[in-house]
Amino acid sequence: MRTHLQIIADAGGYRALADKLGETPNRVRFWVRRESIPHNKWKAVADAGVATLDELATAAAMDAREDRAA
């Protein structure tokens, strides 16, 4: 299972993902710093073929579990 950071990296990095989504590189770089792709961008990420909605949700759930465990 990939994390949101791994999904961004596998897309070619934040600049490549920004290009695929029509976002600014600075906005996607902020996602990297937060280690999370915002929920309202998941459909665009899935439509770009970067990750499935299920994969994005699983990654978010993994992050939430880690936050609670810390």
C-alpha positions in Angstrom: 0.0 0.0 0.0 1.3 3.4 -1.0 1.2 6.5 1.1 0.1 9.9 -0.3 3.8 10.8 -0.5 4.6 7.6 -2.4 1.7 8.3 -4.8 3.1 11.8 -5.5 6.6 10.4 -6.0 5.3 7.6 -8.3 3.6 10.3 -10.4 7.0 11.8 -11.1 7.2 14.2 -8.1 5.2 17.2 -7.2 6.0 19.2 -10.4 4.9 16.3 -12.6 1.7 15.8 -10.6 1.0 19.5 -10.7 1.2 19.4 -14.5 -1.1 16.4 -14.7 -3.7 18.0 -12.5 -3.5 21.6 -13.7 -2.3 22.7 -10.3 0.6 25.0 -9.4 3.8 23.2 -8.3 3.7 25.2 -5.1 0.2 23.9 -4.2 1.3 20.3 -4.7 4.5 20.9 -2.8 2.4 22.0 0.1 0.6 18.6 -0.1 4.1 17.0 0.2 4.8 19.0 3.3 1.5 18.0 4.8 2.1 14.4 3.6 -1.5 14.3 2.4 -3.5 14.8 -0.8 -6.6 16.8 -0.1 -9.9 14.9 -0.4 -11.3 17.4 -2.9 -8.4 16.5 -5.3 -8.8 12.8 -5.1 -11.1 12.5 -8.2 -8.6 14.5 -10.3 -5.8 12.3 -9.1 -7.8 9.2 -10.0 -8.9 10.7 -13.3 -5.2 11.4 -14.1 -4.5 7.7 -13.6 -2.1 8.3 -10.7 -4.0 6.3 -8.1 -7.4 4.9 -7.5 -9.9 6.4 -5.1 -9.7 3.3 -3.0 -5.9 3.7 -2.8 -6.2 7.3 -1.8 -8.7 6.5 0.9 -6.5 3.6 2.2 -3.5 5.9 2.4 -5.5 8.5 4.3 -6.8 5.9 6.7 -3.2 4.7 7.3 -2.1 8.2 8.1 -5.0 8.7 10.5 -4.1 5.5 12.3 -0.5 6.5 12.6 -1.5 10.0 13.9 -3.7 8.3 16.7 -0.8 5.9 17.6 1.7 8.7 18.0 
